[in-house]
Amino acid sequence: MGLRDRYLPEDWRENQCLGKFDFSGKGIDLHDPKDIIIGNYDWGYLCWPTWPYCRAKFGLRERPIPPFYPVNQLLSICVALLMGLQHALAMVGGLITPPLLVGLKAFNDPTLTSSEAQDRQTQLVASSLIVTGICTIVHVIQIPIPFTKMVYGTGVISVAGISFTFLLTAENSVDIMMQDGDSFDVAYGRFIGVLLATTWLVVAISFMNERMVKRIFPPLVPGVTIFLIGAALIGTGFQNWGGGAYCAEYANGLPAEAQTCLVPYNTTIYQSYSWVEQENPNLIPESYSLQNGSNYMNGTCYSAQVTPLCGTQGHVQLPFGAPEYVGLGFLVFVTLCVIEIFGSPFMRNAEVIIALLFGYLIAGVVTRDGQHYVNTSAIDQAPGITFLWVRTYPIGFFAPAVLPCLVAFLVTAVEAIGDITATEEASRLPTAGSDHRRRIQGGLLGDGVNCFFGALAFTLPTTTFAQNNGVIVLTRCASRSAGVCCGLWLFLFGVIAKIGAFFVAIPYPILGGMTTFLFACVAVSGIKIIILGGLGRRVRFITAIALGLGLGVTIVPGWATNHLWPIVPSMSEALRSFRDACILVLSNGFAIGCIASILLHLLLPEESDPNDPDAPIKDPQGDRSFTTHPKSPESNHVPASVYNDQKHGNGDNGELYKEPMNVGAMQRGDDTAHHIGGKEPIV
């Protein structure tokens, strides 16, 4: 048995109904130190930029594509470290965003100095990177649970990340508690207590049958929810792009402050109150009483509206939306486009972090009136090394956040099934059978336990991402060696505290440009998942209702918070908590949209209209885990990505990128296929 077959799962070598697979990846020679350390990967293909236009005219040849490295293929040390670094760089931009945005709430705490708020934000970023690194390694290794057939982890390159699904709930909950008088530490600790109590829902779902979960929560539900989350978060990105949330709120001027002052006596104004005095003397303001016969009387003066200046984490202070701020954020967008067009596979895999670092570099170099856009005080004050629990928060409980968190955990559980299946397909693994079900069960169980571990470490929930699937496809490397190295890189990024402080010091416009792109990718992923189940009349109706409510609440958040359910003195504490929970759900667009889509999906009967071109074609065996295509022989037995490679030549034509077909897409006789999007942006 050769090295290639040695590291190939036995069921792949024997199960002929799965089709023919091309695993031409050369195994490493365990007796050759050079092969163990360096390997034989085509580094030119990975790192050399491309010129995409008129290649035949200029006589440019297509570079040969390197062999595919399967899941259990051992890699050399250098190849594994570089492949893992690509996964880490592709993920790190999205991983640091939730803790950065939640950490900004610390600056609203009057009991904290700016330095103390920065310290909390830095520790949140570092803890998040450490937790995601540990959870990624556990997912990739896949630990068997003794005395059971269950496993803990997926056994593929499923990178764990801080979920965007909980970001809006965390921000709103912390805001509400701080408005009620809690400090940031107390408010964040109370929200962590809610996560510790609700994360077990995902663990419970891991014991359910996968088909049952899909039947209750079809692609429509997570698709609508993810789109609403992305649409709401895009506003947060634009606020930071323009200079910060505080400046965005008061872009038209700070509210006028009323002050008692002496104003010139005006007989006309005073006489205008004489009729009111006869009817009800108590309605006459004291501010209009005369001052002992003088020409002045007590009045109310209002300060002139002043437009605040934005600090944006640097020394330059400009009004919201200043051209300098807009230009810095736009620079990130331009860099992303240039890398996407001309970049090598390595650059395209890490385009988000490269664009962020390039914008960061420009902001650090340029000045305005001698002032810098970057303030390095957070980096200077950060320690060299840090770890979990260096800073802790008092764990409490915030009952109104329970229902939104349960909704979020439901959504992430359904998304995890799609994410793991998409990673299987990108890795050329079968998307059905006992191994597939074991990966789904292990992934859900791992997400639930990882979220509990993350809450104990005072981070937001850590769930399975699909953002790195593009890295697997571009590099043609699905080896778990790369996944373990990815976790090690993320762990290292978190332990080195200066790296976390480096991200905290990013100017708001640069952060806003990056997060706007990421959040837009989240919304696009939601659209792709909605399309997954077809766009028949029933789906369009449910989508319209859910998006109407969700987008309406997102655009007009005061719709449910002003007078829908007012607080009365006789309201009991239990009723007040229930009322706050309902208001928090109604003020979150993704929560109300998710609930509406679930209820309508369960209430509206299924309809089958053969004349509707948008209706999905159901799998004759009733399993939506496969792609059915009338042109594909044995379509119920060949994974979609393999059929796609067989049909289009398996990359022999020199194409650098092939997006795998979606394992759940119901094909209707055309040649298009959709890829299951992750809960996080696909870049």
N, C-alpha and C positions, 0 to 999 in steps of 0.2 A: 504494500500500500504506500503510495507516494505521500509527500507532505501535504499536497493539496487535498487529497482524499482524507488524510488523517484529521484535518481540521474542519472537514465538512460534516454536517450532521448526518447521522446514519439514515434517517428517514428521507433525506434528499437523494441519497445514492440509490435507494431501493424503490421509492415510490415513483413509478413510471407515469402515473396519470397526471403528474404536475407539469409535464412538458419537458423540453430540453433546455438546460441552463448552461450558459457559457461562463465558466469560472476559470479564466485563463491566468489568474493572478499567481505569480511564482512565489512559492513559500520561501522563507528564509532558510539558509543553511546554518543549522545550529552549531556546526563545527567550524564555521568561518567567522572569526571576530569582526572582520570588516563588514560582512553581510549582516551580522547581528546589529551593528552600530549604525551603519549608513544605509544599507539596503540598495535596491536597484530601481527606485522610482524615477520617472521621467520629470526631473525638476524643471526643465525648460518649458514643458507644457503647463506646469502649475504656475510658474512665476513670470513668464514672458508676456508682456502686453500684446494685444491683437489690433490689427487694422481691419475693420469689418467691411469696408467699402471697396468695390471694384477689385477684388483680389485676383480674378482671372486676368484683368487688363494689365495689372502690374506684375503678372507672373508669380504671384505668391501662392505657394502650395499649402494645403491644409496639413497641419501637424498631426501625426498619428496619435490616437487617443490611447492612454495607458490602459492596462488590463484592469478588470474589476476585482476588487478585494472583498470576498464575502465576510459574513458576520464573524465566523470563528477563525479567520485567517490571522496568524501571527504576523506582526509588522516589525521591522527593524526599529531601534530606539529613536533614531532621528526622524524617520517617517511617521511613527506614532506620535511623537511630540509635535511635529509640524501639523499633522492632520488634526490633532486635538486642539492645537492653538487656533486653527481656522474655525473650528466649532465654537471655541470660547469667544473669539473675537466677533463671530457672527451673533452671539447671544448677549454679550456684555452690555451693548447699548440698551437692549430692552430690559436686562436684569436690573440695572441701576436706576431706571426711570421711576418705578413705584416708590422705592425708599427715598429717592431724592425729593419727589413731590410731597410725600407725606411728611418728610423731615422739614419741609418749608413751613409747616404749621407751627413749628417750634419758635419761629421768628415772631409769631403773633402773641406769644406768651409774655406779658409784661414783667413777669418775675424772672425771666431769663435775659442775660446779656447776649449781645450778638455772638460773642465768642462761645458762650455755653450752648446757644442754639446750633451753631456750626458743629460743635463737638457731638451733639446728639445726631445730627444729620450724617456726619462722617461715620459714626458707629453703626447707624442703621444700614448704610451702604456696605460697610465691611462685613457686618453680620450676614447680610443677604447673600453676598458672594461666597462666604464660607459655607453657609447652609446649602446653597445650590450646588456647590462643588461636592460636598459629602453626599447629598441625595442623588446627584448624577452618577457617581461611582456605584452606589448601591443599586440604582436602576439598571445600569449596564451589566453589572456582575450577575444579577438575578440569583438571590439566595433562596434555596429550597427551605420550606418550613417542615421541620421534623415531624414524622408520623402522619403527614397529610400529603395530598397531591398538589397542594397549593404552593405558590412561590411568592417571593417578595421582590418586585422589580420586573422589568420587561425583557431583559436579555438582548436588547438592541440599543442603538445609540439614541436613547431618549433623554435628552438634556432637561434637567429640572430647572424651572425658572419661577420668578416671582410673578404671580398671575395679575394681569391687568383687570380681571373681572372684579376683584375686591377693592380696586383703587378708589372708585367713586364712593363706595360705601364707607371705606376708611376715612376719606377726606370729610364727607358729610357728617359722620358720627363724631369725629374729633372736633369739628367746628361747632356742632351742637353742644357738646359737653364743655368746651371752652367758653362758649357764650353763656352757659349756665354757671360759670365760675370756676370750673376745674382748670388746673394747670395742664400743660401739655403732657407731662409725665403721667399724671393721674388719668387723663383722657385716653392716652395711648394704651396704658395698662388695662383700662377697662375694656377697650376694644379687643386686646389680646385675650382677655378672659372669655369673650364671646367666641373667638376662634377656637379656643381650647374645648369649648362645649359643643360646637357645631361641626367640627371637622370629622366626627365619627359617622356622619351621614355618608361620606364617600366610602368609608370602610364597609358600611352596611351594603352599599350598592355593589361593592366588589364581590359579594356572595350571590348576587342576582344573576340570572341567565342573561347573556348578552343580547339575545333576540328580544327578551322582554323589555330590556332597557331601551332598545331601539324602537320598539313598538310604542312605548309610552312617550318617548322623547325622540321624535323623528328629526332629521337634519334641519327641518324648519325651525325648531325651538332654539337650538344653540346658534343657528345662523342669524335669526332676528336679534337675539340677545347680544351676540358679538358685534353685529353692525351698530346697534344702539350704544354699546360701550365705546366703540371707536368714534362714532359721531359726537358723543358727549366729550370725549377726551381731546378731540381736535381743538375744541375751544380752549382747553387748558394749554395746549401747545402754542396757540396763537397769543394767549395772554403773556406767556413767557417770551415769545418771540418779540413782542412789542416793548418789553421792559419789565414785566412782572405782573402778578395778579393784583397787587395793591394799586399799582399805577393804572392798570386796565379798569379797575372798578371806579376810580376817580379821575379818569382821563379828561373829563369835562370840567374838572375843578373840585376841590374839597367842599364838603357841605358847609353852608354859611352858618356861623355860630352866632346865636342871639346874645346880646349884652344890654344891660340897662344903662341908659345914657340920657342926657338932657338934649331935647330937640326943640327947635324954634316953635313957638306957639302958633297954631294955625286955626283961626276961628272957624273956618269952613269944616275942617276935619272934626273939631270938637263938637260943633253944632250938629253934625251928622249923627251923633250919638244921643241927642236929646230925646228923640222919639223912643229909642230903645230904653232910655233911662226911665221914662214914664211907664213903660210896659214891665220892665224887669231891671231894676237898678243893678242887680248882681252881674249883668252881662257887660257892664262898662269896665273896660280894663283899667287897672290902677295906673297903668303907664300914661294915661291921658289926663291925670289930675294936675291942676295948675299949681305952680310953685309960688304961692303968696303974692299973686299979682304981678310976677315977673313976666318977661317975654319968652320964657322957656318952661317947658314942662317935662315930667318924666316920660321917657319913651323907650322904645326898643330899637336898638341898632343891630345891623347884621354885617358881619365882616365880609369883605369882598372875596369872591371865589378865587382861589389860588390853585393853579395846576401843579400837582406834585411832580418832583423830579425822581427818576428811577435810578437807583444805585447799581442794579444788575450785577451784583457780586464784584464790582470793580470800583475804581475811583472816578470814572466818568459818570456824570449825572445829567440826564437829558429827559425831556418829556416823553410820555408814552407814544410809541410809534414814530420816533425820530428816524430820519433816513439812515443814520449810522446803525441803529438797531436792526432795522429792516434789512439793510445790506449784509450784516453779519449772518443773520438767519438764512438769507437767500443764498449766501456763499455755500452753506451746507447743501442746499438743494442742487446747486450747479455742480458741486463736487460729486454728488451721488449720480447725476446724469452722465458726467464725463467717465466715471469709473464703470458704469453700466455699459457704456458704448465701447470704450477702448481698454478696459481693465483686463488683466489676466484672471484665470479662475480663482487664484488666491485673493486678488484684490476685490473681485466681485463677491466672494464669500464674506469678506470683512469690510464691505463698502460702508456700512453704517458707522463703524468705529473709525474708519479712515477719514470719512467726511467730517465726523465730529472732531477728530484730532487736528485735521487741517484747519477747520474753522477756529478751533481753540488756539492753534499756532498763530494764525493771522491776528486774532484778538489780542494775543499776548505781545505781539511785535508792534502793532500800530498804536499810536497815541492821539489824543485830542487835547490841544492846549496843554501839552506836557503831562496829561493824566493818562493812566493805563486802564484798559477795559478789564484787566484781570487783577484780582487781589489775591496774593499768595499767602496771606496770613494763616488761612486754614491749613495749608500744606506745611508751613513753618511750625505751627503749634502741634500738629499731629505727631503721635509717637511713631517710632520705627516699626514696631510689631504690635499687633492686637489680636484678640480672639473673642469668642462668644462670652457673654455675660460680664464683660468688662464694665458695661453700664446696664443696669436693670431698671425695671419699672414696676410699680406696685400693681399687681394683678387684681382687677376688680371685675365688674360686670355691667354691661349697658344693655338692658332688655330690649329697647327699640331696635337694636341692630341685629337681633336674632333672626327675624324673618328675612331681611335682605341677605344675610350671610347664608342661610339655608338655600335660598334661591341661587346664590352664586355658586355654592358647592354642587348643587344639582347640575348647573350648566357646565361647570368644569369637569364633572364626572362624564357627562355625555361627550364633551369635547375630547376628553382623554381617549375615548374609544376611537374616534376619528383620527386623532393625532398618532396613536400607536399603530393603527392600520396603515396610515400614510407612510410612517417610518418603515414598516414592514415592506411595503411596496417599493419604496425607494431602495431598500436593502435587498430586493429580489427574494423575499421570503414569502411563503404561501400565506394568503389572507383568509384561510379557512382551516378547519381541522383542530385537532387537540392542541397542537403547539400554538396556534393563533389564540385559541381560547385561554390557554395558560398565560400568554403574554398580556392579554386584556385583563385577566384577573389579577395578575401580579402588578400591572401598572396601576390599576385602581386602588388596590390595597397599598401599594407603595405611595401613591399620592395622598391617601388618607393619613397614613402614619407619618409621612414626611411633613404634611401640614401641621400635625400635632407637634412634631419635633421642632419645626420652624417657629411655631407659636411659643414654645418653651424657650427658644433662643431670641424671642421678641422680634420676629420678622413676620411679614405678611405671608399668606399661604403659598407654598411651593408646589407647583403642579407640572405635569408633563408638557413640554413644548414641542411644536413641530417646525419651529423656525429654522432649524438646522438641516432640514431635509434637502434644501437646495445645495448644501455643502456636500452631502452624500452623493447627489446626482452629478455635480460638477467634478468632484475629485474621483468619482467611481470607487470610493472606499467606504465600505460599511463595517469594517472591522471594529470589534469591540475594544481592541487595543487603543484606537483613537478616542473612543468614548471615555475610557478610564483616564487617559491623558487630558482630555477636556476637563473632567472633574478636578484633576490635580491643578491645572492652570487656574480655574476659577477659585479653588481653595487658596492658592498662592496669592492671587489678586486680593483676596479678602484679608489674609493674614498680614500682608504688608500694608500697614495703615496709611502710609503716604499715598498709595494708589487710591484708596477711598477718598482721602482728602483732595487728591488731584481732581476727581470727578465732582466733588462738592464745589470746588472753585470755578467750575465752568460758568461763564457768563450766561445770564438768562436768555439773550437772543440766540446764542449757539445751541443751548439746550432746547429752546422752543423750536428752532428749525429742525433739529433731529427728531424730537418727540412728535411734531406734526406729521412727519413722514411715517414714523412708526405707528401712530394712531390711525392714520389713513390706511395703512396696510391692514390694521385690525379690522377696520370697516369693510375693506375689500374682501378679506377672508370670510367675513360674515355673509357677504353677497354670494360668494362661491359656494358656501355651504347651503344657502337657501336654494340655489340652482340645482344642487345635488339631487334633490327629490323631484325635479321637474317643476314647471310653473303652470300647472293646471288651474282651473277656475277655483277649486277649493283652496289651494295653496295661496293663490293671489288674494282671495278674500281674507284669509287668516293673516297674511302678511300685511295687508292694508290696515286692518284693525289694530294689529300689534304695533306697527310702525307709526300709525296715526297717534296712538296714545303715547308711545315712547318718545317720539320726536317732539310732540307737543309739550310734554313735561320737560324735556331737555331744553327747548327753546324758551319756554315760559315756566321756570321752576316755581314761581309764586302761585301758580294755579291751584296747588294743593296745600300750600303752607300758610296762606293768609287767613281765610275765614271759612274754610271747608268744614273744619271741626274745631270750633273755638274752645278754649280752656275756661271752665267755670269753677268758682271756688268750691262747690260741693262735689267736685270730681274726686273719686278715691284714688289712691296711689296706684292700685292695680289697673284701674281704667285709664289713668293717665299714661301708664307705661304702654298699654295696648294702643291707645290713641297715638302716642309718639311713634310706635312701630308702624302703624298704618300710614301715618303721614310720611315717615321716612321711605316706605316702599313707594308711595304715590309720588314722591318727589324725585325718585330715581327712575329715569327713563328705561333703563335696561330691566329693572325689576318688574315694573308694571307691564312692559312689553313681553317679558318671559311668561308671566302669569297668564296674560291674555292669550298668548299663543298656545299654551298648554291646555287651558280650559276649552278653547275653540277646537283644538285638535281632538279632544275627547268627546265633545258634544256634537260636532258636525259629522254626519255620516259620510263614509267613503263613497265616492262616485267614480264610475268608470265610463268615460266618454271616448269611444274609439275614433271619433271625428276630431278630438282635441289634439292638435299637433304637439302641445306642450305637456301632455300627460305622460308620466313616466311609464315605461314598460317594466312590469314586474317580472322578477326572476321566476321561471316555472317551478323551481324547487322551493320558492318562498324565502330564500336567503338573500338579503340585500348585500351580503359581504362580497359578492362577485360582480364583475362587469359582464353584462350580457350584450352581445353584439351579433347580429345575424350573419355577419361575414366571418366570424371567428369560429373555427372548428373547436369543439369541446370547450366552449366559452365558459362553462361552469367549472372547469378544472384547471384552466391556465390563468395564473395571476395576470392582471391587466398590464402591469409594467413589462412582463415578459412578452405578451402578445404585441404590445406596442413596439418593443425592440425588434421582434421577429418581422413585423409588418414593415417597419421603416429602416431596417438594415442594421439595427443594433449599434448604431454609431459608426459604422464603417465609412460613411460618407464624410467623416471629419467634423461633424457638428460638435460644438463644445458643450451644448446643453440640451438635454432632453427632459422635459417635465413628465413624470410618470402619470399614467392614466389613473383616474380616481377609482379606488376599489369599490366604491358604493354608487358610482354614477350609473344610471339606468340609460343605456344607449338606445337611440331611436333609429338606428340604421345609418347615421352619418359617421364621419370619421373624427368627430371631436370627442374629447374626454375632459373631465374636470378632476382636479386634484383636491383632495380634502385639505382645506386650509386649517391651520392651527388656531388656537385661541389667541396667539400672539402673531405679530406681523411676519409674513413670509418674505424674506429678503435673500 
